[in-house]
Amino acid sequence: MRYLEKSEFLGNAPTIQIDRKIFGELEQVAQWSIVKKSGKDVFWGIKTGGSIDCIPIIRDGVVYFGACDHNFYAVDAETGKEIWRFRTGGPMAGDKAAFENGIIYFGSFDGIMYAVSAKDGREIWRFKAGNKLFNQIVYKGVLYFGSKDGVFYALDGITGRELWRFYARDSIMTPCLFNERIYFGSWDCNLYVLSLKGELIWKFTAADQVNWGVVADENAVYFGSRDHHLYAVSHDGRLLWKFKTSDAVISTPFIGDDAIYFGSYDYNFYAVSKSGKLLWKFGTGNILYACPIVYEGKVIFGACDKNFYALSLDGKLLWNVKIDEFESHGPAAYNGRIYFCAWDCKMRCVSAKTGKVFWEFKTSIGTPSPVDVDSELNETSFEVIIPESQDGKDEGRYSTQKKDIGDYQSPEDSAYMSGSQYKSRVRYGSF
């Protein structure tokens, strides 16, 4: 990525010099701005570096996760000490690995699905797919996953033998399984529902890409889209309601007892009822795409404003951990502790009660991973959105808003549109 040495502000402001020392920070700001401007995603453009862009999984006191340094790690959950690592041929990014019968399954951007022993990291088998891989689930000895080229696979979990494949028309990222059905979204704007034999049961078309994860309960299937909506669809494919935000909904939702929780590119974190009515929203300083969890009465998630948050179930800030880069995808919880990965090349373990950091684990490369924005989006200019001044107080940007009446959209009703609190726009040039 190339930057001009000078930047020209819009309006009558003079041209200013950019200090090369802040290029790293500028690059990150520019990348998010390109993503927002383009209405697309640069996920598949992640390159080799030390960043960790996944949700960890924890089994028997061990934390498992992949990183963009091509390594898949097993780390002691209590101490943060490395147990073993497994080397792949490309960066690993995605929601989380899958675990069954002592085997860990994970895909890489080298297009290979790996099955290794959870005990010692010994390879059991590998399967070559047609393109980059993101996330996987395993159920009753069968492994299910999609790829960048729109192919969804089912493999025998013990042998790695292909059982069947299903073709969508664009990237597939995070599937889920509910009541013997497989649900996944695609960048071709569709939510697909398959039988365990790979037969299409039905599909639902949104107005834009269904980029990330799908979740389901007895009431509905929930997913976000780049068309600025969170959807609730019945198990026979009917739209129940959709809730509108001010920007793309990339975050995989979390189903709580009384609410659905998710983030948006409009910088807000939302809680909506299971009938689609707004309960509250919490403002952060940048976009949200990480997957939240609810643990010990707290809603826990990360944002791209370099903060990791814990809120009460009514949306009040309880604690936050400041980190060096944005948090990736979402946390895991275990034994009163929260585990989360970040773009700053670190896995952290913190207290669920207070946010106190117990330990940090750093990957083999200390430099954050670059993103090839040019090739992914074919963009030649970008616009940076800068927050209005908050008088120097970080806490000033945190806000919770409630409504007594739900702001949602049923198939017949009009939708809610929240206003952005970030107004100032500065054009930094081209590259």
Buried (B, 14 or more C-beta within 10 A) or exposed (E): BEBEEEBBBEEEEEEEEBEEEEEEEBBBBBBBBBBBBBBBBBBBBBEBBBBBBBBBBBBEEBBBBBBBBBBBBBBBBBEBEBBBBBEBEBBBBBBBBBBBEEBBBBBBBBBBBBBBBBBEBEEBBBBEBEBBBBBBBBBEEBBBBBBBBBBBBBBBBBEBEEBBBBEBEBBBBBBBBBEEBBBBBBBBBBBBBBEBEBEEBBBBEBEBBBBBBBBBEEEBBBBBBBBBBBBBBEBEEEBBBBBBBBBBBBBBBBBBEEBBBBBBBBBBBBBBBBEBBBBBBBBBBBBBBBBBBBBEEBBBBBBBBBBBBBBEBEBEBBBBBEBEBBBBBBBBBBEEBBBBBBBBBBBBBBBBBEBEEBBBBBBBBEEBBBBEBBEBBEBEEBBBBEBEEEEEEEEEBBBBEEEEEBBBBBEEEEBBEBEEBBEEEBBBBEB
